[in-house]
């Protein structure tokens, strides 16, 4: 190989290394500094509420809304409230799975005397991410992860200001993927009376490795990908087990399913171990919640809604 070719290869390698370092710096920059300060600044102040659609089904009024913060954050939300029920009602801010989004408001069956606000994730990328598509959309994933806790806080601001909501009876519920994001919001907002973590887990690194086991078969590559992803999304600092001590002494209720294969059992055990009195861990039969699994949804309704409205409720 001639000296000219060696020089070209050397300079090409240096340029590629520089581009990689610049790219990593750009990705890590948004997570620099204190996590709490970053979340609160991104939440900002609610400036506008855009009403997209309102309709009524039986005795329930639904509203599709977009909350707009002065920070630029926008949150898509469905508000579900019973019609003709006097007085101020208990309220739930609900974050379900990525696919369900704000449609999770429809998982509440019947007409309980309860206000529900269900959020969509602030994610604007494609649903399926693999290979180069995943690499190309890392900034989009990063922004969505960093914006989810602020989105929950902005939703709590909106719900607490409604004249038909009892601000002393507001609860926060995270289901499936949502269970990873609600703990920071509850830790930062004392208005949350009780926190629910439904079919969730702790230890984000273990969960991500478990989820990527089929896509990245080589353990070293999978571990590297997980560490990089956690580094650019502040994933370690957002872990539920790190925030539950800040929720205490308010109660935390963890509901897990015995046949849930969505998360590794060891990661579920990490979440359970972080619960302190007066919190509790409840077990239910069945697998992971899906919109089509009506028996699981009904079971969760009985568990959660009965506690919130302080009496037995059967959806009808």
Beta strands, then each sheet from edge to edge (+ up, - down):
strand 1: 46-57
strand 2: 60-69
strand 3: 74-82
strand 4: 89-95
strand 5: 114-119
strand 6: 165-175
strand 7: 192-198
strand 8: 252-257
strand 9: 280-284
sheet 1: 1+ 2- 3+ 5- 4- 6- 7- 8- 9-
end
